[in-house]
Amino acid sequence: MIEPQRETEHRGSDDLLTAGLGLAGLRGMTPPGFADAAAPTAEELRRRSIWNNWRGIADLSLTGGYGEVYGSVAHVPGREFSAFATVPGAKQPHRVLLQVPDSFDTGKRCVVVTASSGSRGIYGSIAVAGAWGLPKGCAVAYTDKGAGTDYYDIDTHTGVKLDGTRGELGETLAFVPEVPVGMSGVAFKHALSGDNPEADWGRHVKQAAEFALSALDRAFPQAKPFTFENTRVIAVGISNGGGAVLRAAELDGDWLDAVVAGEPNVFLPAPGSRTLYDYTTEAALLMPCALLHLPVDSLPQPPLRAQAEPLWTTRCSALKSAGLVSGDDAAAQVNSAYDQLRAKGWTDRSLIAGALSVGFDLWRAVAVTYASAYARAGIGEHPCGYSFAAQNPDFSPREATAAERSAWFADGSGIPPGAGVGIIDTQLAPPDFTLPGLQCLRGLLDAGGTTAFGKGLAATTAALPQKDLPMVVIHGLDDGLVPPAFSSAPYVAASKAAGREISYWQVKHAQHFDGFLALPAYGARYVPLLPYVYAALDQVSAQLDGKGKLPADAVIESTPRGAGAVEAEQFAIPAQP
């Protein structure tokens, strides 16, 4: 199940890290085009996917400093090996991919294994692991951890082949769901695989590392076979990818040499720890109202706030009618929502940054997808009646076009809405149209752990990492999507209490999305997190070489760039002990 099925070369005008686009091409506002929009080639889809994933993760703005002050977009020629792999017991495969630079040294064997952030496709961590590992001559192994952009079109019964192009039922596809008679719309793997992929994140990462050794044997047939004993393996990821490498750290076996996790979504039962689903559904309900408590100039998007305030005020009134906030007037209702969030552990910093997720309807998108995954729901079985489809301007479902279907692999984020696929909510009702559905999603938590949803959520609980495994966890103190108080802080505290070798960097003025720092208002007040991930990788690599110790814990006094350009001194990265 982990033997390479496809090998491609990327040299000359192409390369591993940027698909030949370079920094200028990645910064371009127009995505790489298709000669035929209805039938793009595998090469065109790969280039566009890499472009999208770079821009979704890194701040590539002219004043952001990427590729100049920190990070690398070096031209790295080499080969790619890709396959579908399946963890034991799973219904659907996950994608695995190994990038092998031509500079790889079989005498100094190094593999960086990573998992995509969010629900992104196979290149979802290229700006994290690829940008650090490939220029150093390491091979980089990727997994989409059972999610990704292999959308299946129910109307035409077409899916995605290994090379990213569309294929028909009967061909080898990345995702083939069971489709009840009479259904229509779009299915995507994270929500509708029936596998609850989050429960297997750690196994996905380990299987990607195993695939790396197999593919390296194929890449270098004259060399001594690659094993975990003779190959250094460092795991790194951010967000859901950060949670995935922490889940890999708990697996038995002497297969992993070090772990670096940025802003991880992880739940380990400990004081303060909360599941992503818990605080996501709480935020989806209360945060639009609670944000009205904050001063207008505290949010980095005052024009958008002016447009959103009427909707947020409507939410306050609807919450009052539903008995979820108290107060006889709008001001009292706002205070009630705000006080509830603060009492549950939200800080003003996380609320301010969380406004971005409110504006993009991200809380609802996450809750809808994860509810389906935890319940292991099939098509037409979502516990709150949601489904997914292309949409008309009035949000009614329609059949996707050939051009939309063909671009899903490259343009999708792994969670609708986006790339022409939206959320179909059967409970929409005025005055606050999405509130009934959100109440249903929140109510799944109250139904108890004996439901399919409850069992699925429990299956995502993390355990302590293995002993004597060097680990660094990095988190921005302004994170508004995965607040550290609910995730990394209790995980690190419990790990330290158990005697694990783990360091914790808490970065002031860092929020969750480096990619949004390209927006001037965000870039002026926040620092990127990627420089700290790269620095932690440098330091654990040096430690493994015997050139230093594990980085010390640090609360990092970073400095936002304001109206200027990024300079290295603003990051205040701790020195290697």
Long-range contacts (C-beta under 8 A, 24 or more apart in sequence): 1-84, 1-85, 1-86, 1-93, 2-83, 2-85, 2-96, 2-207, 2-210, 2-211, 2-214, 3-83, 3-214, 4-81, 4-82, 4-83, 4-98, 4-211, 4-214, 4-215, 4-218, 5-82, 5-83, 5-84, 5-162, 6-80, 6-81, 6-82, 6-83, 6-162, 6-163, 7-79, 7-80, 7-81, 7-218, 8-79, 8-80, 8-82, 9-78, 9-79, 10-77, 10-78, 10-79, 10-80, 11-77, 11-78, 11-102, 12-77, 14-43, 14-47, 15-75, 15-76, 15-77, 15-78, 16-76, 16-77, 16-78, 16-80, 16-99, 16-101, 16-130, 16-134, 17-72, 17-73, 17-74, 17-75, 17-76, 17-126, 17-130, 17-131, 17-134, 17-135, 18-50, 18-54, 18-73, 18-75, 19-46, 19-47, 19-50, 19-51, 20-47, 20-75, 21-47, 21-50, 21-51, 22-73, 22-75, 23-60, 23-66, 23-67, 23-73, 25-51, 26-51, 26-54, 26-55, 26-60, 26-73, 27-60, 27-61, 27-62, 31-410, 31-411, 34-406, 34-407, 37-402, 37-403, 37-406, 37-407, 38-402, 38-403, 38-406, 39-165, 39-166, 39-402, 39-406, 40-165, 40-406, 40-407, 40-410, 41-165, 42-163, 42-164, 42-165, 45-163, 45-164, 45-165, 45-409, 45-410, 46-123, 46-164, 46-410, 48-407, 48-410, 48-411, 49-121, 49-122, 49-123, 49-149, 49-164, 49-409, 49-410, 50-123, 50-126, 52-410, 52-411, 53-120, 53-121, 53-123, 53-124, 53-125, 53-126, 53-127, 54-126, 54-127, 55-515, 56-120, 56-124, 56-413, 56-515, 57-117, 57-124, 57-125, 57-126, 57-127, 57-128, 57-238, 57-514, 57-515, 57-530, 58-127, 58-131, 58-514, 58-515, 58-528, 58-530, 59-514, 59-515, 59-516, 59-517, 59-518, 59-523, 59-528, 59-530, 60-518, 61-517, 61-518, 61-523, 62-565, 63-523, 63-561, 63-564, 63-565, 63-566, 64-517, 64-518, 64-523, 64-528, 64-565, 64-566, 65-565, 65-566, 65-567, 65-568, 66-528, 66-530, 69-566, 69-567, 69-568, 70-528, 70-530, 70-531, 70-534, 70-566, 70-568, 70-571, 71-127, 71-131, 71-530, 71-531, 71-534, 72-131, 72-132, 72-135, 73-131, 74-134, 74-135, 76-101, 76-102, 76-103, 76-134, 76-135, 77-101, 77-102, 78-102, 78-103, 78-104, 78-134, 79-219, 81-211, 81-215, 81-218, 81-219, 82-122, 82-162, 83-162, 83-211, 84-162, 84-172, 84-174, 85-143, 85-207, 85-208, 85-211, 87-200, 87-203, 87-204, 87-207, 90-146, 90-193, 90-195, 90-200, 91-193, 91-194, 91-195, 92-146, 92-175, 92-176, 92-177, 92-189, 92-193, 92-194, 92-195, 93-174, 93-175, 94-143, 94-144, 94-145, 94-146, 94-148, 94-197, 94-204, 94-207, 95-121, 95-122, 95-142, 95-143, 95-144, 95-148, 95-150, 95-174, 96-122, 96-141, 96-142, 96-143, 96-207, 96-208, 96-211, 97-122, 97-123, 97-141, 97-142, 97-143, 98-139, 98-140, 98-141, 98-142, 98-211, 98-212, 98-215, 98-216, 99-130, 99-134, 99-139, 99-140, 99-142, 100-139, 100-215, 100-216, 100-219, 101-134, 101-137, 101-138, 101-139, 103-137, 104-137, 104-138, 104-139, 104-219, 104-220, 105-137, 106-220, 106-223, 106-224, 108-137, 109-216, 109-226, 109-230, 109-231, 109-232, 110-136, 110-137, 110-138, 110-139, 110-231, 110-232, 110-234, 111-138, 111-139, 111-140, 111-141, 111-209, 111-212, 111-213, 111-216, 111-231, 111-232, 111-233, 111-234, 112-138, 112-139, 112-140, 112-141, 112-233, 112-234, 112-235, 112-236, 112-537, 113-140, 113-141, 113-143, 113-205, 113-208, 113-209, 113-212, 113-233, 113-234, 113-235, 113-236, 113-245, 113-248, 114-140, 114-141, 114-142, 114-143, 114-205, 114-208, 114-235, 114-236, 114-237, 114-241, 114-245, 115-142, 115-143, 115-144, 115-145, 115-201, 115-204, 115-205, 115-208, 115-237, 115-240, 115-241, 115-244, 115-245, 116-142, 116-143, 116-144, 116-145, 116-147, 116-148, 116-237, 116-240, 116-241, 116-414, 117-237, 117-238, 117-239, 117-240, 117-241, 117-242, 118-147, 118-239, 118-240, 118-413, 118-414, 118-415, 119-147, 119-148, 119-188, 119-190, 119-240, 119-369, 119-413, 119-414, 119-415, 120-144, 120-147, 120-148, 120-149, 120-413, 120-414, 121-148, 121-149, 121-150, 121-409, 121-412, 121-414, 122-148, 124-148, 124-241, 124-414, 125-236, 125-237, 125-238, 125-241, 127-530, 128-236, 128-237, 128-238, 128-241, 128-262, 128-530, 128-533, 129-236, 129-237, 131-530, 131-534, 132-236, 132-533, 132-534, 132-537, 139-212, 139-216, 141-208, 141-209, 141-211, 141-212, 142-208, 143-204, 143-205, 143-207, 143-208, 143-244, 144-414, 145-197, 145-200, 145-201, 145-204, 145-205, 145-240, 145-241, 145-244, 146-189, 146-190, 146-193, 146-195, 146-197, 146-200, 146-201, 146-204, 147-188, 147-189, 147-190, 147-197, 147-414, 148-174, 148-189, 148-190, 148-414, 149-188, 149-408, 149-409, 149-410, 149-411, 149-412, 149-413, 149-414, 149-419, 150-174, 150-175, 150-188, 150-189, 150-409, 151-175, 151-186, 151-187, 151-188, 151-405, 151-408, 151-409, 151-412, 151-419, 151-421, 152-176, 152-177, 152-186, 152-187, 152-188, 153-186, 153-400, 153-405, 154-179, 154-183, 154-184, 154-185, 154-186, 154-187, 154-379, 155-184, 155-185, 155-399, 155-400, 156-405, 158-405, 160-408, 160-409, 164-409, 164-410, 165-406, 165-409, 166-405, 166-406, 177-378, 177-379, 178-378, 178-379, 179-379, 180-378, 180-379, 180-380, 183-379, 183-380, 184-389, 184-397, 184-399, 185-379, 185-387, 185-388, 185-389, 185-390, 185-397, 185-424, 186-388, 186-389, 186-390, 186-400, 186-416, 186-421, 187-379, 187-388, 188-388, 188-412, 188-414, 188-415, 188-416, 188-421, 189-414, 190-369, 190-373, 190-414, 190-415, 191-368, 191-369, 191-372, 191-373, 191-377, 191-382, 191-388, 191-415, 192-372, 192-377, 192-378, 192-379, 193-373, 194-376, 194-377, 194-378, 195-373, 195-376, 196-373, 196-374, 196-376, 196-456, 196-459, 196-460, 197-373, 198-240, 198-370, 198-373, 198-374, 198-459, 198-460, 199-456, 199-459, 199-460, 201-240, 201-243, 201-244, 201-247, 201-248, 202-244, 202-246, 202-247, 202-248, 202-249, 202-250, 202-251, 203-248, 203-251, 204-244, 205-235, 205-237, 205-244, 205-245, 205-247, 205-248, 206-248, 206-251, 206-253, 206-255, 206-256, 209-233, 209-235, 209-255, 209-256, 228-253, 228-254, 228-255, 229-254, 232-257, 232-544, 233-257, 234-258, 234-259, 234-260, 234-537, 234-540, 234-541, 234-544, 235-259, 235-260, 236-260, 236-261, 236-262, 236-533, 236-537, 237-261, 237-262, 237-264, 238-262, 238-263, 238-264, 238-529, 238-530, 238-533, 239-263, 239-264, 239-265, 239-481, 239-482, 239-512, 240-265, 242-266, 242-473, 243-462, 243-487, 246-462, 246-465, 246-471, 246-473, 246-491, 247-462, 249-465, 249-466, 249-469, 249-471, 250-462, 250-463, 250-464, 250-465, 250-466, 251-466, 252-466, 256-466, 256-469, 257-469, 257-470, 257-544, 258-469, 258-470, 258-471, 258-540, 258-541, 258-543, 258-544, 259-465, 259-469, 259-470, 259-471, 259-472, 260-471, 260-472, 260-474, 260-533, 260-536, 260-537, 260-540, 261-471, 261-472, 261-473, 261-474, 261-488, 262-473, 262-474, 262-475, 262-529, 262-530, 262-532, 262-533, 263-474, 263-475, 263-476, 263-479, 263-482, 263-484, 263-488, 263-512, 263-529, 264-473, 264-475, 264-482, 264-487, 264-488, 264-491, 265-482, 265-487, 266-462, 266-487, 266-488, 266-491, 267-460, 267-461, 267-462, 267-487, 268-461, 268-462, 268-463, 268-464, 268-490, 268-491, 268-494, 268-495, 269-461, 270-490, 270-491, 270-493, 270-494, 271-490, 271-493, 272-345, 272-485, 272-486, 272-489, 272-490, 273-486, 273-487, 273-490, 273-491, 274-344, 274-345, 274-486, 274-487, 275-457, 275-460, 276-366, 276-370, 276-482, 276-487, 277-367, 277-370, 277-371, 277-374, 277-445, 277-457, 278-445, 279-344, 279-346, 279-483, 279-486, 280-363, 280-366, 280-367, 280-370, 281-363, 281-367, 281-438, 281-441, 281-442, 281-445, 282-341, 282-344, 282-442, 283-341, 283-346, 283-354, 283-357, 283-358, 283-363, 284-363, 284-364, 284-367, 284-438, 284-441, 284-442, 285-319, 285-324, 285-435, 285-438, 285-439, 285-442, 286-319, 286-324, 286-325, 286-337, 286-340, 286-341, 287-337, 287-341, 287-351, 287-354, 287-355, 287-357, 287-358, 287-363, 288-312, 288-315, 288-358, 289-313, 289-315, 289-316, 289-319, 289-325, 289-333, 289-334, 289-337, 289-338, 290-334, 290-337, 290-338, 290-340, 290-341, 290-351, 291-351, 291-354, 291-355, 291-358, 292-316, 292-330, 292-334, 293-334, 293-335, 293-337, 293-338, 294-348, 294-351, 294-352, 298-348, 298-352, 299-352, 299-355, 300-352, 300-355, 300-519, 300-521, 300-522, 300-524, 300-525, 300-526, 301-355, 301-356, 301-359, 301-519, 301-521, 304-359, 305-355, 308-358, 308-359, 314-431, 314-432, 315-432, 315-435, 317-431, 317-432, 318-431, 318-432, 318-435, 319-435, 322-435, 322-439, 345-483, 345-485, 345-486, 346-483, 347-483, 347-485, 349-477, 349-478, 349-480, 350-478, 350-479, 350-480, 350-483, 350-485, 351-480, 352-478, 352-480, 353-478, 353-479, 353-480, 353-481, 353-511, 353-512, 353-526, 354-480, 354-481, 355-480, 356-480, 356-511, 356-513, 356-516, 356-522, 357-480, 357-481, 361-417, 361-434, 362-481, 364-423, 364-434, 364-437, 364-438, 364-441, 365-415, 365-416, 365-417, 365-423, 366-415, 367-438, 367-441, 368-423, 368-437, 368-441, 369-415, 369-416, 371-441, 371-444, 371-453, 373-456, 374-452, 374-453, 374-454, 374-456, 374-457, 374-460, 375-444, 375-451, 375-452, 375-453, 375-456, 376-452, 376-456, 383-440, 383-444, 383-452, 383-453, 384-427, 384-437, 384-440, 384-441, 384-444, 385-425, 385-426, 385-427, 385-437, 385-440, 386-423, 386-424, 386-425, 386-426, 386-437, 387-424, 387-426, 388-416, 388-421, 388-422, 388-423, 388-424, 389-421, 389-422, 389-424, 390-420, 390-421, 390-422, 391-421, 391-422, 391-424, 395-422, 395-424, 397-424, 462-491, 464-494, 464-495, 464-498, 464-500, 465-495, 465-500, 465-502, 467-499, 467-500, 467-501, 468-501, 469-500, 469-501, 470-501, 470-540, 470-543, 470-544, 470-550, 471-495, 471-500, 471-501, 471-502, 471-503, 472-502, 472-503, 472-504, 472-505, 472-536, 472-539, 472-540, 472-550, 472-551, 473-502, 473-503, 473-504, 473-505, 474-504, 474-505, 474-507, 474-529, 474-532, 474-533, 474-536, 475-504, 475-505, 475-506, 475-507, 475-510, 476-506, 476-507, 476-509, 476-510, 476-511, 476-512, 476-526, 476-529, 477-506, 477-507, 477-508, 477-509, 477-510, 477-555, 478-508, 478-509, 478-510, 478-511, 478-526, 479-510, 479-511, 479-512, 480-511, 480-512, 481-511, 481-512, 481-513, 482-512, 501-550, 503-536, 503-550, 503-551, 503-552, 503-553, 504-553, 504-554, 505-532, 505-536, 505-551, 505-553, 505-554, 505-556, 505-574, 506-554, 506-555, 506-556, 507-532, 507-556, 507-558, 508-555, 508-556, 508-557, 508-558, 509-558, 509-559, 509-560, 510-558, 523-560, 523-561, 524-560, 524-561, 524-562, 524-563, 525-560, 526-560, 527-558, 527-559, 527-560, 527-561, 527-570, 527-571, 528-566, 531-571, 531-573, 532-556, 532-571, 532-573, 535-571, 535-573, 535-574, 538-576, 539-576, 542-576, 543-576, 547-576, 548-576, 548-577, 549-576, 549-577, 550-577, 551-576, 551-577, 552-577
